[in-house]
Amino acid sequence: MEAPLYPDVPLSPSASSGGQPAFWVGPRHLAGDDGLLYDAVADTLSGLGWTSLTIVRGRHEPHDTDEDRQVLRSTVLHISPDTLRWAQWSLVDEPFLLGDLPIAWQISARAETGSPLAQWSAYFTPDVPGEAVADFLVALDARDQPAEPLGGAELVLDAVATHGWLRDIDRPQAAATDPTFTSHLSLGDVPPLIQDADPRALTAQADEPGPAGWQAWAEPALGAPCLWAVSFGPSVPHDLVAAFASSLSSTAPVLRRVLPEATRERLLRAPAN
């Protein structure tokens, strides 16, 4: 177990980040999102030239003021210049749960502009390190064909093995974990409601395995609630998952002001100034 370099420094996850000192912390996969998951990803998308739209759904009577309008759902949608890929911030809506956590970002791509349906989608809950989501999006943006398969599962496993993660003894070709057995990466059945264009996802019977997709999660203690969870649909190209996995498992420290309560005692930290 890793220990803090400065254990006596108070770092409350419930306090506003504005009044907290900044620290370089690691490992990244346990560092949380600093309460800035939207900002970290949205800034990346803005830098890539994606357009953002705010979608508000609610009830507005003719004589209501703007303040009286009942907003039922509100999302922010970011669309790439070629419209083949998009990212939706939907934490306010909480459309469904992943690992008992609400979905924060849903990222999707399609093969051609004439198709109204996504070829694949990936889902990220709060406390996924924003750096890993941003690196996934940078890799997605750099692709000419975002829905075209490239490489195999080895790309993902090699990406984390480079940073010291261990392959699963029983499933060395499909799963890996960090050296503390806290964060996990696995290729297998996907949770319900994960959107994907693979026809097997629609035709598989209840007693048949469907197409496999990558799942990642952090479980601070055995049986404890997940810190974060990620689900990639079966059609997400392996090289894009590898970009996420490489960033997630990176040994480079990240800047944080607010640490997750569940993992703060496992983190190494040093003052940023």
Secondary structure, DSSP 8 states (H G I E B T S, - for coil): ----SSTTS---TTS-GGGS--EEEE-GGGS--TT-HHHHHHHHHHHTT-EEEEEEEEE--TT--GGG-EEEEEEEEEE-TTSSEEEEE-TTT--SEETTEE--EEEEE-S-TT--S-SEEEEE-TTS-HHHHHHHHHHHHH-SSTTS--S-HHHHHHHHHTTT-EE-SS-TTTEEE-TTS-EEEEEE---TT--B--THHHH--TTS----EEEEEE-SSTTS--SEEEEE-TTS-HHHHHHHHHHHT--S-EEESS--TTTGGG-EEEE--
